[in-house]
C-alpha cells in the first residue's frame, strides 16, 4: 500500500477529469438523462449500503465497494455488466481488500436474495436475485481487470477525524459531517476530488446545517483550493435537492427498464 495518498494509484490514476468522465458515459447518457443516470446510481448505492449493513461490514468497506462500483461504470457502459451483479461483486472484493475477511459465497448469495426480496421488492417485484457464486467470481475478474488492480481507496473519513480534532472535538459536527461523507458516495465527487477536499466540503455543509459561524476563521486558514471545495459542496447540495422531489419507489422500475442492459441474461 502506498504510504500516502499523493503516491497512491488513487491519486495518480483515479482522480478523473469531469469532461473525460462525461465523454466515457456518453453511450448511457444518450439513453438516460443526467438526472436519471444519477437516480440509477443512487439506487445501486443503496443496494450496496443495505447489503453491507446486512453482512455487518464496516462503513469503510461499504464506501470502498461503492467507489469500485462507480469507477467501473466511469469507464464502462451499464450494458457491459448488470449493476445488480456488479454491486455484490464490489462488496465481495472490498471486504477482502479492506481486510474485513472473505465473505463466504453462500452467505453473500443468500444475503443478496434476502435483501432484494425484502428491501427492494418495489424495484424488482417478485423477481428473485438471478445470480450465483460462479457469476460473482467471474465478475470479480472482470472488475479487477477494469480497476487495473488499483484496489486501495483513500476515503474522507480519516482526514475528517483529523480536521474535527484540529477544530476541537465536536461530536455533533463529526456526526453530521460523517453522514454527509456517506451521502457524497452517491455523487461523482469520489471520482473527481481527493478525499481530504471531500472531508472539508462535508464539514462546510455540516457547519451551515448546525449554524456554526464561529468556524469561518478555521476554514479561512486552510491552504486549499476553495473553488474545488465549493464544487464538492454544490454536488452534494444538488443531491439533496434531487431527493426532495424524487420518489424512488414510484420511479425506479421505469428507470431500470429504460437503462441499457447486458445481453444475454444469465441462465438460472
PLY file of the C-alpha trace (Angstrom):
ply
format ascii 1.0
element vertex 268
property float x
property float y
property float z
element edge 267
property int vertex1
property int vertex2
end_header
0.00 0.00 0.00
1.28 3.47 -0.87
2.41 5.31 2.26
0.32 8.34 1.42
-2.44 9.44 -0.89
-0.19 11.50 -3.20
1.93 8.47 -4.14
-1.04 6.15 -4.49
-2.78 4.79 -7.58
-5.92 6.52 -6.26
-4.27 9.91 -6.81
-2.26 9.03 -9.91
-4.89 7.06 -11.85
-8.31 7.56 -10.31
-8.85 11.28 -9.88
-10.68 11.80 -13.14
-11.42 14.83 -15.28
-15.07 15.92 -15.40
-15.12 16.26 -19.21
-13.44 12.89 -19.68
-15.96 11.29 -17.31
-18.86 12.72 -19.26
-17.34 11.53 -22.55
-16.91 7.98 -21.23
-20.56 7.94 -20.15
-21.87 9.23 -23.46
-23.44 5.94 -24.57
-25.54 5.72 -21.39
-26.34 9.45 -21.46
-27.82 9.03 -24.94
-30.42 6.76 -23.31
-30.75 8.25 -19.81
-30.74 11.94 -18.86
-28.07 13.11 -16.38
-30.65 13.09 -13.59
-31.97 9.63 -14.49
-28.39 8.30 -14.57
-27.81 9.77 -11.10
-31.03 8.18 -9.82
-29.99 4.75 -11.12
-26.63 5.07 -9.33
-28.36 6.22 -6.15
-30.44 3.08 -6.22
-27.46 0.73 -6.60
-25.53 2.66 -3.93
-28.49 1.88 -1.64
-28.25 -1.82 -2.55
-24.51 -1.80 -1.70
-25.21 0.04 1.59
-28.01 -2.31 2.69
-26.06 -5.40 1.59
-23.03 -4.19 3.57
-25.14 -3.49 6.66
-26.81 -6.92 6.48
-23.34 -8.52 6.22
-22.24 -6.40 9.23
-19.43 -4.70 7.28
-17.71 -1.51 8.47
-18.68 1.71 6.69
-15.14 1.91 5.23
-15.72 -1.43 3.41
-19.13 -0.26 2.10
-17.57 3.03 0.93
-14.76 1.20 -0.90
-17.29 -1.11 -2.58
-19.30 1.94 -3.72
-16.17 3.59 -5.15
-15.26 0.38 -7.05
-18.80 0.36 -8.47
-18.52 4.00 -9.59
-15.02 3.51 -11.03
-16.16 0.56 -13.13
-19.01 2.50 -14.73
-16.83 5.58 -15.12
-15.04 3.58 -17.84
-17.83 1.23 -18.98
-21.45 1.42 -20.05
-24.23 -0.01 -17.90
-24.76 -2.54 -20.69
-21.36 -4.18 -20.00
-22.38 -5.84 -16.72
-25.71 -5.84 -14.94
-25.30 -3.47 -11.94
-27.28 -5.97 -9.86
-24.37 -8.41 -10.35
-21.59 -5.83 -10.03
-22.92 -4.40 -6.73
-22.42 -7.60 -4.65
-19.16 -8.32 -6.52
-17.81 -4.93 -5.37
-18.85 -5.75 -1.78
-17.15 -9.16 -2.06
-13.88 -7.64 -3.33
-13.89 -4.66 -0.93
-14.32 -6.95 2.10
-11.09 -8.73 1.13
-9.11 -5.59 0.28
-10.18 -3.78 3.47
-9.10 -6.87 5.43
-12.55 -7.46 6.78
-12.22 -11.11 5.84
-13.69 -13.10 2.98
-17.47 -13.33 2.97
-18.45 -16.93 2.22
-20.01 -17.32 -1.24
-23.16 -18.94 0.08
-23.68 -16.21 2.69
-23.23 -13.49 0.05
-25.78 -15.07 -2.34
-28.27 -15.77 0.47
-27.96 -12.17 1.72
-28.46 -10.81 -1.82
-31.60 -12.93 -2.21
-33.00 -11.73 1.14
-32.14 -8.05 0.53
-33.67 -7.95 -2.97
-36.81 -9.74 -1.78
-37.35 -7.84 1.48
-35.90 -4.38 0.88
-36.08 -3.77 -2.87
-39.26 -5.56 -3.96
-40.60 -2.13 -5.03
-37.99 -2.23 -7.81
-37.86 -5.93 -8.70
-41.37 -7.14 -7.80
-41.41 -10.91 -7.41
-38.17 -11.35 -9.37
-35.54 -13.24 -7.40
-31.84 -12.42 -7.31
-30.77 -14.22 -10.52
-27.02 -14.73 -9.90
-24.98 -17.49 -8.32
-21.43 -17.84 -6.98
-19.89 -18.59 -10.38
-21.29 -15.30 -11.77
-19.79 -13.31 -8.87
-16.36 -14.95 -9.23
-16.32 -14.36 -12.99
-17.44 -10.76 -12.49
-14.70 -10.24 -9.90
-12.00 -10.99 -12.50
-13.57 -8.52 -14.89
-13.80 -5.89 -12.14
-10.14 -6.38 -11.14
-9.07 -6.01 -14.76
-11.08 -2.80 -15.19
-9.79 -1.30 -11.95
-6.29 -2.11 -13.24
-5.74 -3.79 -9.85
-5.78 -0.33 -8.19
-7.62 -1.53 -5.11
-6.54 0.82 -2.33
-9.13 3.56 -1.94
-8.46 6.52 0.33
-11.70 7.68 1.97
-12.58 11.06 3.53
-13.25 9.54 6.97
-9.69 9.70 8.28
-9.00 13.32 7.21
-12.43 14.22 8.59
-11.49 12.84 12.04
-8.22 14.80 11.95
-9.95 18.05 10.95
-12.53 17.73 13.74
-9.71 17.03 16.19
-7.98 20.20 14.98
-11.18 22.26 15.34
-11.64 20.93 18.88
-13.52 17.67 19.34
-17.18 18.33 18.45
-19.21 15.12 18.32
-22.29 16.72 16.80
-20.26 18.29 13.99
-18.46 14.97 13.37
-21.76 13.03 13.24
-23.29 15.43 10.70
-20.15 15.62 8.55
-19.71 11.81 8.65
-23.25 11.34 7.31
-22.60 13.92 4.59
-19.45 12.00 3.55
-21.64 8.86 3.31
-24.10 10.81 1.13
-21.24 12.09 -1.05
-20.71 8.49 -2.24
-23.94 8.92 -4.20
-22.41 11.74 -6.25
-19.35 11.78 -8.53
-17.08 13.56 -6.03
-15.17 10.38 -5.10
-14.11 10.13 -8.76
-13.14 13.79 -9.17
-11.58 15.08 -5.94
-9.04 13.97 -3.30
-10.63 12.66 -0.07
-9.33 15.49 2.16
-11.20 18.02 -0.04
-14.41 15.96 0.24
-13.97 15.96 4.05
-13.66 19.77 4.06
-16.74 20.10 1.82
-18.71 17.86 4.19
-17.56 19.96 7.17
-18.68 23.15 5.44
-22.18 21.77 4.83
-22.36 20.45 8.41
-21.39 23.89 9.78
-24.17 25.56 7.76
-26.72 22.95 8.94
-25.66 23.47 12.56
-25.30 27.27 12.25
-21.65 27.21 13.33
-20.48 30.60 12.02
-17.63 30.67 14.54
-15.61 28.23 12.38
-15.20 30.64 9.44
-11.67 31.64 10.59
-10.67 27.94 10.70
-11.76 27.45 7.06
-10.07 30.74 6.03
-6.71 29.48 7.31
-6.81 26.24 5.27
-4.35 26.13 2.41
-6.75 24.53 -0.08
-8.35 25.36 -3.41
-11.68 26.76 -2.18
-13.15 26.65 -5.71
-12.80 22.87 -5.64
-14.40 22.72 -2.17
-17.35 24.75 -3.48
-17.73 22.35 -6.44
-17.93 19.45 -3.96
-20.45 21.32 -1.78
-22.57 22.09 -4.87
-22.55 18.43 -5.98
-23.76 17.25 -2.55
-26.38 20.04 -2.26
-27.66 19.10 -5.75
-28.10 15.54 -4.48
-30.16 16.79 -1.52
-32.26 18.95 -3.88
-32.94 15.92 -6.08
-34.00 13.83 -3.08
-36.66 16.41 -2.13
-38.71 15.76 -5.26
-37.73 12.17 -6.04
-39.95 9.24 -5.09
-37.69 6.25 -5.77
-40.41 3.69 -5.04
-42.57 5.12 -7.82
-39.90 5.91 -10.41
-37.21 3.23 -10.17
-38.97 0.42 -12.08
-39.34 2.70 -15.10
-35.68 3.78 -14.87
-34.43 0.19 -14.58
-36.42 -0.87 -17.64
-35.08 2.14 -19.60
-31.46 1.55 -18.52
-29.03 -0.04 -21.05
-28.79 -3.76 -20.32
-26.28 -6.51 -20.98
-27.23 -9.46 -23.18
-27.81 -12.29 -22.64
-29.18 -12.58 -19.12
-27.65 -15.39 -17.04
-29.17 -18.84 -17.03
-30.65 -19.88 -13.71
0 1
1 2
2 3
3 4
4 5
5 6
6 7
7 8
8 9
9 10
10 11
11 12
12 13
13 14
14 15
15 16
16 17
17 18
18 19
19 20
20 21
21 22
22 23
23 24
24 25
25 26
26 27
27 28
28 29
29 30
30 31
31 32
32 33
33 34
34 35
35 36
36 37
37 38
38 39
39 40
40 41
41 42
42 43
43 44
44 45
45 46
46 47
47 48
48 49
49 50
50 51
51 52
52 53
53 54
54 55
55 56
56 57
57 58
58 59
59 60
60 61
61 62
62 63
63 64
64 65
65 66
66 67
67 68
68 69
69 70
70 71
71 72
72 73
73 74
74 75
75 76
76 77
77 78
78 79
79 80
80 81
81 82
82 83
83 84
84 85
85 86
86 87
87 88
88 89
89 90
90 91
91 92
92 93
93 94
94 95
95 96
96 97
97 98
98 99
99 100
100 101
101 102
102 103
103 104
104 105
105 106
106 107
107 108
108 109
109 110
110 111
111 112
112 113
113 114
114 115
115 116
116 117
117 118
118 119
119 120
120 121
121 122
122 123
123 124
124 125
125 126
126 127
127 128
128 129
129 130
130 131
131 132
132 133
133 134
134 135
135 136
136 137
137 138
138 139
139 140
140 141
141 142
142 143
143 144
144 145
145 146
146 147
147 148
148 149
149 150
150 151
151 152
152 153
153 154
154 155
155 156
156 157
157 158
158 159
159 160
160 161
161 162
162 163
163 164
164 165
165 166
166 167
167 168
168 169
169 170
170 171
171 172
172 173
173 174
174 175
175 176
176 177
177 178
178 179
179 180
180 181
181 182
182 183
183 184
184 185
185 186
186 187
187 188
188 189
189 190
190 191
191 192
192 193
193 194
194 195
195 196
196 197
197 198
198 199
199 200
200 201
201 202
202 203
203 204
204 205
205 206
206 207
207 208
208 209
209 210
210 211
211 212
212 213
213 214
214 215
215 216
216 217
217 218
218 219
219 220
220 221
221 222
222 223
223 224
224 225
225 226
226 227
227 228
228 229
229 230
230 231
231 232
232 233
233 234
234 235
235 236
236 237
237 238
238 239
239 240
240 241
241 242
242 243
243 244
244 245
245 246
246 247
247 248
248 249
249 250
250 251
251 252
252 253
253 254
254 255
255 256
256 257
257 258
258 259
259 260
260 261
261 262
262 263
263 264
264 265
265 266
266 267
